[in-house]
Amino acid sequence: MRTPVDLSKAYRLLNHGPVTLVSSAHGGHQNVMAAAWCMPLDFSPPKVAVVIDKSTYTRELVEASGEFVLNIPGRAIAAQVIGAGGQSGRSLDKFSALGIGRLPADRLAAPLIAGCVGWLECRVIREPHNEQAYDLFLGEVIAASADARVFRDGHWHFDDADAALRTLHYVAGGQFYVSGESLSV
Amino acid sequence: MRTPVDLSKAYRLLNHGPVTLVSSAHGGHQNVMAAAWCMPLDFSPPKVAVVIDKSTYTRELVEASGEFVLNIPGRAIAAQVIGAGGQSGRSLDKFSALGIGRLPADRLAAPLIAGCVGWLECRVIREPHNEQAYDLFLGEVIAASADARVFRDGHWHFDDADAALRTLHYVAGGQFYVSGESLSV
């Protein structure tokens, strides 16, 4: 079901503001954390911005490897998103503890997360001042893919698919809003 | 209906990824543009990040004034969001041309946009390299308010309110997804 997304349309995976899972890898270790604070930053080449706190294990792996994946979870794995956000991978293998599945990425050592509906493989654009002062990381998207059941021809198609594949929009305290109806004006 | 939001909860207005209208003012001129590329950047003091392209009139006004408002539109004004995104305020008064209403802000000269359900009044944190290289602006939120029919006690409450007050999540080509059902895990 995972099919490539043209890089010129990669921003559309993030444009409507879904929560993400940030996956990372370095030196034989892998991790995943939840991140709602991310956004597209440019169309071509596609870039993204994401906040990765200094206290996280993900931060260590991203700084060491210079790469990360933004995975866009479907509704079916909402509980795993909360689990991945509430614990540190420093003391726990979140993949086995939370039953989070992995797929190999196209271009990076960091894994893609199963049960997601979009994947943005990113190389860090080093901006040490942003990283230190704001925990703000910029990345260039070098590969993108999506579940063709809900994203094809450069657009989301939630209306004619299983509701379990809709994206999640995080508020706080374990509460999300699920992507709702499509509105075109 | 507009009621203050505690600054410690201000990030929750943006956390679920709604599209925004960026309003600005300088030297007797005011403008409004649409921006989907924005996100929270910190909790306390609350900060935000938003992309404001070099070609826009908003960019001129924000650079000159050092301030902007992120307005979170409700579904009822979706057509005005598209209108505000597709035309430049340099050659057009979008407020009168599109029938966009304004309210005075609490702390800034930039107006608040009527028909919105949340408002974040921001002072630019000057980061010239980010602005020049990425069109990326950082701001500190110095006042926040929301429509109490849908945001109160630090949480969105879309489920028991008029659907016209739900937030909009922009994809591309005039298409949004409206905030859907609440999901707590």
Contacts between the chains, C-beta under 8 A, distances in Angstrom:
chain1	res1	chain2	res2	distance
A	12	B	171	5.9
A	12	B	172	5.6
A	15	B	36	5.4
A	15	B	37	7.8
A	15	B	170	6.0
A	15	B	171	5.6
A	15	B	172	6.6
A	16	B	17	6.4
A	16	B	36	7.6
A	16	B	169	3.7
A	16	B	170	6.2
A	16	B	171	5.4
A	16	B	176	7.6
A	16	B	177	5.4
A	17	B	16	6.4
A	17	B	17	1.4
A	17	B	18	6.3
A	17	B	19	7.8
A	17	B	36	7.5
A	17	B	169	5.1
A	18	B	17	6.3
A	19	B	17	7.8
A	36	B	15	5.4
A	36	B	16	7.6
A	36	B	17	7.5
A	36	B	39	7.9
A	36	B	40	7.7
A	37	B	15	7.8
A	37	B	39	4.9
A	37	B	40	5.3
A	37	B	41	6.8
A	38	B	39	6.3
A	39	B	36	7.9
A	39	B	37	4.9
A	39	B	38	6.3
A	39	B	39	4.4
A	39	B	49	7.1
A	39	B	51	7.5
A	40	B	36	7.7
A	40	B	37	5.3
A	40	B	51	7.8
A	41	B	37	6.8
A	41	B	51	6.3
A	41	B	134	5.9
A	41	B	136	6.6
A	42	B	51	8.0
A	42	B	134	7.1
A	42	B	135	8.0
A	47	B	134	7.4
A	49	B	39	7.1
A	49	B	49	6.3
A	49	B	136	7.0
A	51	B	39	7.5
A	51	B	40	7.8
A	51	B	41	6.3
A	75	B	183	6.9
A	78	B	183	5.9
A	78	B	185	5.0
A	79	B	185	4.7
A	82	B	185	5.1
A	127	B	129	8.0
A	127	B	130	7.9
A	129	B	127	8.0
A	129	B	129	7.5
A	130	B	127	7.9
A	130	B	130	6.9
A	134	B	41	5.9
A	134	B	42	7.1
A	134	B	47	7.4
A	134	B	138	7.0
A	136	B	41	6.6
A	136	B	49	7.0
A	138	B	134	7.0
A	154	B	172	7.5
A	155	B	171	6.5
A	155	B	172	7.3
A	155	B	173	7.8
A	155	B	175	7.2
A	156	B	171	6.0
A	156	B	177	7.1
A	158	B	177	7.0
A	166	B	180	7.1
A	168	B	183	7.2
A	169	B	16	3.7
A	169	B	17	5.2
A	169	B	169	6.9
A	169	B	179	6.9
A	170	B	15	6.0
A	170	B	16	6.2
A	171	B	12	5.9
A	171	B	15	5.7
A	171	B	16	5.4
A	171	B	155	6.5
A	171	B	156	6.0
A	172	B	12	5.6
A	172	B	15	6.6
A	172	B	154	7.5
A	172	B	155	7.3
A	173	B	155	7.9
A	173	B	184	7.9
A	174	B	184	5.4
A	174	B	185	5.3
A	175	B	155	7.2
A	175	B	182	6.3
A	175	B	183	7.2
A	175	B	184	4.8
A	176	B	16	7.6
A	176	B	182	7.3
A	176	B	183	4.7
A	176	B	184	7.6
A	176	B	185	7.7
A	177	B	16	5.4
A	177	B	156	7.1
A	177	B	158	7.0
A	177	B	179	4.6
A	177	B	180	5.9
A	177	B	181	7.1
A	177	B	182	5.9
A	177	B	183	7.3
A	178	B	180	4.4
A	178	B	181	5.3
A	178	B	182	7.9
A	178	B	183	5.4
A	179	B	169	6.9
A	179	B	177	4.6
A	179	B	180	5.6
A	180	B	166	7.1
A	180	B	177	5.9
A	180	B	178	4.4
A	180	B	179	5.6
A	180	B	180	2.8
A	180	B	181	7.1
A	181	B	177	7.1
A	181	B	178	5.3
A	181	B	180	7.1
A	182	B	175	6.3
A	182	B	176	7.3
A	182	B	177	5.9
A	182	B	178	7.9
A	183	B	75	6.9
A	183	B	78	5.9
A	183	B	168	7.2
A	183	B	175	7.2
A	183	B	176	4.7
A	183	B	177	7.3
A	183	B	178	5.4
A	184	B	173	7.9
A	184	B	174	5.4
A	184	B	175	4.8
A	184	B	176	7.6
A	185	B	78	5.0
A	185	B	79	4.7
A	185	B	82	5.1
A	185	B	174	5.4
A	185	B	176	7.8
